[in-house]
Amino acid sequence: MNYSVALVPGDGIGPDVVAQAVEVLDAAGDKYGHVFNYVELEAGGKAIDHTGEPLPADTLEAAKACDALLLGAVGGPKWETLPGHLRPERALLGLRSGLGVFANLRPAALLPQLRAACPLKDEVLIAGSPDGKPGFDLLIVRELTGGLYFGKRGRIEAADREEAAAFDTETYSRAEIKRVLRAGYAAAAVRRKKLCLVDKANVLESSRFWREVAAEVAAAYPEIETSYMYVDNCAMQLIRAPGQFDVIVTSNLFGDILSDEASVLTGSIGMLPSASLGSPEDPLAKNGRPMGMYEPIHGSAPDIAGQDLANPLATILSAALMLRYSFALEKEALAIEAAVGAVLDEGYRTRDIAGRGAPGACEKIVGTRAMGQAVLKALENIK
Ligand code: NAD
């Protein structure tokens, strides 16, 4: 089958890592009989240089017409002094809200090959772990297009300088809460069937509303165990017993913070993919599959851009998520994930994940391109 993929390589290491993901996608296409047609688009710093704005209208319109979007990263020191509404990162908010991708799925698992990269002790990793072995495998589902980041905000001027103030507001509608919870339940249904709603219901009215709506939605998923946890406790539990979690569903702000915390437990930010999904009922959905935007969780890493140093695995794994969620190509997604596992087993390491294995492990330190090539080779051998 043919699929159209909007590609936004972006800035810094974005083009380096996206190039590798495209090669892997094409190899998976050749192996399993699919064709990916790419539409390369500009957003972020590059778009500012060429058009004066971080997200040109043409880019958003072209992305909407594609089946899914794969993004590298945007931003860098060159654009850091621009006013907020003209910064490259604005493109991310514009793409997320323009494509209606409200559920941000961030898997975080401890790969045995990178055990030493996790700062936690074995006894912490065993506590709550489903198989009693040191490790964790969790998925944070973060609400992405509402809450504090999109709520009413402003400044209140006052004659007395000390009385001047600023505010941001957290507003969530029943519909917004329901749809992200449903995305969480759908994910939990094919995992370990546990969903934890994380909030601050002891203080915030919006969190109490999330709980009311969650109780309604949970009734439709009796096979899934639903639990509730305050965000401050969750921040602690993630470093005391991360193995207890399967799917965590939470608001935009809490999800932003908790997913960065979880990423540290896995070793390198260069390993973590993400998928942001819309609703299957949305007008942008194609063939009953939600619109999806896929990107590594890292930024544009200007310190290593263009030097063949970036780890491309987070972007390659993001491409695998695209095959799974946007194209329902589960076998193909699993093949890419298995190929990544195989190159790590063989000892291939980019610099960010080097020296993190068992003492004395035989490692081959490689650059971005060689890591991509190793994944391609491993993919050939996947049955
Ligand atoms: P960053 O994620 O770009 O880099 C943090 C550190 O991690 C750096 O030392 C970098 O070298 C390293 N790193 C990141 N990705 C790596 C990879 N794939 N392989 C190896 N090492 C990697 O975060 P930052 O330095 O805070 O931000 C740099 C720029 O990126 C800023 O302009 C920021 O606004 C932007 N940013 C963009 C996104 C996005 O596009 N989604 C996300 C976060 C930050």
Boltz pocket constraint, residues with backbone or C-beta under 6 A from the ligand:
constraints:
  - pocket:
      binder: B
      contacts: [[A, 13], [A, 17], [A, 72], [A, 73], [A, 74], [A, 75], [A, 76], [A, 77], [A, 89], [A, 92], [A, 269], [A, 270], [A, 271], [A, 295], [A, 296], [A, 297], [A, 298], [A, 299], [A, 300], [A, 301], [A, 302], [A, 303], [A, 304], [A, 309], [A, 310], [A, 311], [A, 312], [A, 314], [A, 352]]
      max_distance: 6.0
